[in-house]
């Protein structure tokens, strides 16, 4: 019979069989073929031998040639008795022999080589062998092991990809393929050279493959080295930056004469240096012109991303009339509309024609720039001038009548003086003076910032209602820390000192300990003019609650759709909401990361007032009567927490951090005075001493102990290390809002579960 791949060799009885053109005789004698059974006629329990050869058809001729035998291949005879072939001692050409007792079959011959890719079953009737997977059971004819070589294609550049893979900088990406021994890639089924594609939009190109370690120029994949592969190879992709164009342009008295001297285009690689040479300058010297200067002056470094241009400038030849070698420009600083000189002009010499120059406006006390603060011009023949215009800075002078008849505010130019208004009147009191802070104000003093002047009164019958002490043992009137009302940014208001409109009456806030409740953004900046979010505002009041108030309202749950457990502000927002201090929006959200408005913050301030403050529906600002927060704004204003901008409050404007700190200090009856602070306190680069908010910011950002004198002036005594709010909050969370010490005290007695 004819044996096919996978057939078993049946042993038993006198059997005649054939395998692909080869015949075994009935007597079992070996016929010229690669596998045979020899000895006595085959029958049950007969002695016999099975011999065969395993070889690699390196010459691809379908036959064994000298030296092609493989001596390291495992050959196994499987059947009732398992045998493992041993190589004939005198044969180094891959001859394997099974000998000894051959029991009744069937038997199969298995050839396996762990290092082989595949086996071929040699077929005399076919030019190409039939392929079998490694380790497959085959029997009955020639067995051929086909060898393969590995070819690696490697990409070392991050400026391209290989089969879609882009290596990171300093790394590689590679593709490996198997090529049949002495064959080409094209002749090997399933093998192909990988594609290398430069990064889109870059200037890089792929120029070919170079044998790793070779010094010759890149070769293509069709060269001889890849036509008959006999060993493992590695090729490296050659990716290089394509040449970039650059242009030389010629200018004559500032104009291009392209009809006489057109632009010239060249190319160079990125990073190359193109020197501005004498030959280059001479090439553009038209009759009647002489070279003046080049841009860039010495050399152009080729850029891979921007235009590459060398500009050569020529001027008309003056002949016997000498012209200037350099030019100058003037910078002036003038008041807008009047052209009054505010600062000495500046003259800058030594500039070349067509050179570009930039100047910045200088800072002038009391003035603001009315146009761009930076101007760039190109130097031309003739006068070159840069003019900066300024407008005088204006300040608001406000009058707090302190319970008396109103006095209109004034707008005063920087350095000007405020006009003394008519003395206000107040039933039962005599007006004594206008104060700035605790001192009488001199109306001849130049105004250099926004200020609020506060009326001082003497109670009829001898009691001083301003800054003195009450006669006959009366209580002293507390002084004020003046915070001016400005237009930009809006100041939240001024402190009202009249005891008939007290600043006390806040519930739930710790007005004893002077914590640092605002933290800077970095070592030097606290950003007093920046906005503040709703979550940040909630956190400030959460920290400043008294322990009892916080514990009574402690919760980590809320009904807001956008405040979840795990959010850094969840505890603060949840507790403040439970206390009735905060409210959300109609859609169920709280919008924690939105900036808080002046109206929203005024509402929070009003909700901390005690029941002695009652809204009578009167006292709206011109823009708050119909506002949702009108009642809150009226309460906060009458309690001295807030003020507006003249008749306006601007409720929908975002409040700034300086205004927040000013209002909170008032709510806590914290009355800072920079003359009574400590020199070693933390100061901020963006909180200058002449700013209206300076004292409020220092008070809010420096933790300290203090004393008050008989007129309520706060004097700092000791600076303290800032409170670790994060650690405190962890303690509150572990004890349902109570400090750990209180919880421990509460747990010292008997408890029932």
Buried (B, 14 or more C-beta within 10 A) or exposed (E): EEBBBEBBBBBBEEBEBBBBEBEBEEEBEBEEBBBBBBBEBBBEEBEBBBBBBBBBBBEBEBEBEEEBBBEEBBBBBBBEEEBEBEBBEEBEBBBBBBBEEBEBBBBBBBBBBEEBBBBBBBBEEEEEBBBBEBBBBBBBBBBBBBBBBEBBBBBBBBBBBBBEEBBEEEEBBBBEBBBBBBBBBEEBEEBEBBEBEBBEEBBBBBBBBBBEEEEEEBBEBEEEBBBEBEEEBBBBBBBBBBBBEBBBBBBBBEEBBEEEBEEBEBEBEBEBEBEBEEEBBEEBBEEEBEBBBBBEEEEBEBEBEEEBBBBBBBBEEEEEEEEEEEBEBEBBBBBBEEEEEBBEEEEBEEBBBBBEBEBEBBEBEBBBBBEEEEBEBEBBBEEBEBEBBBBBBBBBBBBBBBBBEEBEBBEBBBEBBBEEBEBBEBEEBEBBBBBBBBEBBEEEEEBBBBBBBBBBBBBEEEBBBBBBBBEEEBEBBBBBBBBBBBBEBBBBBBBBBBBEEBBEBBEBBBBEBBBBBBEBEEEEEBBBBBBBBBBBBBBBBBBBBBBEBBBBBBBBEBEBEBBEEEBEBBBBBBBBBBBEBBEBEEEEEBBBEBBBBBBBBBBBBBBBBEEEBEBEEEEBBEBBEEBEBBBBBBBBBBBBBBBBBBEBBBBEBBBBBBBBBBBBBBBBBBBBBEEBBEEEBBBBEBBEEEBBBBBBBBBBBBBBEBEEEEEBBBBBEEBEEBBEBEEEBEBBEEBEBBBEEBBEEEEEEEEEE
